[in-house]
């Protein structure tokens, strides 16, 4: 078991940066400048240590409760409606699925002792916002939380390379919707903007973007945009006005 007090800094970057400057997604729904957080972990000592470190390093995160079982998490999530749930990957995706429904605004971040505790592809498809390891330092955990709240998917780059690239490669593996998403992505559109343009929810677009990465054997928006440019995909018009996502 990793003691949060023993964390060492370990660079952790968002593997999906935007290809060029674009407006940030709308901020997460917070009140009084605080982000509400519930931690669900099978190791109470780890969870309590993380609570203490967050109070010191990132006071904007208000930990509303610590659960040690799926039942406790469900009760807390219904009663408290937190902005973020930090979920021990050992519990699997079962406790996360109700929180990932289209009607829920709660973001779920999986935290694991190793990179083999859950199927990353399945987690991404389910709508998980980030996947991180307990061995990462508190500063890295806070960075992941902040990136996830901006609507970005954050997973370790090496894990993304080895896990998300199991689909047929190349443009021939993309369906028509994925081709449209790639063209919009190459134009510099955020997931929120793409969702408006193709009239889908942002969560659905995010899942499709990850599939595009896997099929093209790329790990970020920059490489995807370059791939699209090399293959002559044009830049679409900007039909944002008058359209909304699901």
SULVENKA-V960171 format. One record per helix or strand of 2 or more residues. SS is the DSSP state (H for helix, E for strand). FROM is the first residue (numbers start at 0). LEN is the number of residues. Records with the same first field share a line. If there is no record, write none. Layout:
SS=FROM-LEN / FROM-LEN
//
This chain:
H=3-3 / 43-14 / 69-11 / 88-3 / 93-7 / 119-7 / 137-12 / 156-7 / 170-3 / 175-11 / 190-8 / 201-15 / 220-10
E=33-7 / 60-7 / 83-5 / 106-6 / 129-4 / 153-2
//
